[in-house]
Amino acid sequence: MSRASASFPHPLYDKYVLKPFFEDAKKYYWGPMLAANRAHVVMLQRSDIITRENAAALLDALAQVEAMGVEQLTYRTGVEDLFFAMEGKLIELAGAAFGGNLQLARSRNDLGYALTRLALRPLILSASSDLLNLRESLLGFSRAHLETLMPGYTHTQPAQPTTLAHYCAGALAFLERDSARLRFAYVTNNQSPLGAAALTGTGFPVDRQLSADLLGFDEIQLSTYDSIGASDNLTDVAGALATLGVNLSRFTKDLLFWATQESGAIRIDDSFIQISSIMPQKRNPVVLEHLRARISRMMAQAQGIILQCHNIPFGDTQDIEDEIFPLLFGSLETAQEILQLYRAVIDTLEVHVDHLRERAGAGFTTVTELADTLVRYCNLPFRQAHSVVSALVSYVQENAIEPADLSAAMLRDVAAEALDLDVELPEAQFERALDPRALVEGRVLPGGAAPAATGTVLDSQSDAIGQDRAWLKDIGAALSIAEQSLRDEVSALTS
């Protein structure tokens, strides 16, 4: 015997799907839906699809709904989503004859994807602005530490002396590319699917470009199938945030090491420090741990977006509509938290400059320059010079000799005994080769560690930040013009 079918929706579907998604839509779609509805009404009237009287009635009803506020649209079982709730309210206010025409030449499909793009837009721009703020703070921090010597690391071991500014210039370089990736995601996202209707377009003579212009889209998605099936605007956001997360996580790992007593390189501001409940001496740099965790969260959200877009049909599907809200919008909100918090950490960071200078030459970090000096002054092939210096390092380590006690005579004796080589290097050249500051100042090639070379990189970064600021300003101006155009069109129809 078959079971009698229950009425829609099933209580669990209502509880776990419809009601939560309704609340998400109220949070992210309210403003975009009002704007999209107004633009659609204006377009319908300008295209002679509805009368001026119909347009005015719909726009007046929309104004009343906006004045009531989003909270007056409460979820009720049987009303699937915010779209139907708003449409019902508009029909109630404008009357069935006028209110029922709002959805002419439009589907929930093209509208829904347009709303997602509109809701994503300010979040992408806010994250871009926060990233620019971080870059500006790191740039200022870098300029203050052009002369701050420190050990550079490879494979987690002291490698060569460098400066803190040189390290940070590298971080600024990847953050510049992160900004470019967010900018690319914005451009991909800022295309209008409106006019695609359910899938194939519409038989009504709609003006797709007008709808796009009134909502500040840069262009229309020409293919109506792509308009309701594309997900790369979502995965572009995910890709940008995933790479940003990888980059910041590596920076965070270094900061956590520098903040240890063993490293002693930096001091996190007291406003970001928590104490131990039992150990009085503890200064726990918990802000970096929270940043590390939130970076992981953002990357997980970004990966979730990609996985949710993966292996689904190319077309309209819930996987990339309501279901993706928590991951999609959550990833950008998490990114903003991370970037704002990171900027505050950089702005309050204290550097132990003297300690870093002492550590810059420790661990034989300057001996690469000693090998290079043997090539230049003793005409040795580099591999042979490398062997001489390697033998010297082994000798002093085996005999527990302090690096400060090294001498040109010791180098000569080791070269003769270990490699049967006659190596005569003036003491002054020997000492200069082992001087961390001399090594750094000699790295004058483009992008090198010398303060002047790094300063040129920072100037370039400053220019890049200025260009990105100008782009954000231009985008903001373009969106303001579109908003004003929509207001003017609405005013003309309702006055």
BELKA-V602435 format. One record per helix or strand of 3 or more residues. SS is the DSSP state (alpha for helix, beta for strand). FROM is the first residue (numbers start at 0). TO is the last residue. If there is no record, write none. Layout:
# BELKA-V602435
ss from to
SS FROM TO
SS FROM TO
This chain:
# BELKA-V602435
ss from to
alpha 10 45
alpha 51 67
alpha 69 71
alpha 81 93
alpha 95 98
alpha 107 142
beta 148 153
beta 156 162
alpha 163 188
alpha 207 213
alpha 223 228
alpha 231 257
alpha 269 271
alpha 285 308
alpha 317 319
alpha 321 346
alpha 352 359
alpha 361 363
alpha 366 377
alpha 381 397
alpha 402 404
alpha 407 418
alpha 426 432
alpha 435 440
alpha 450 493
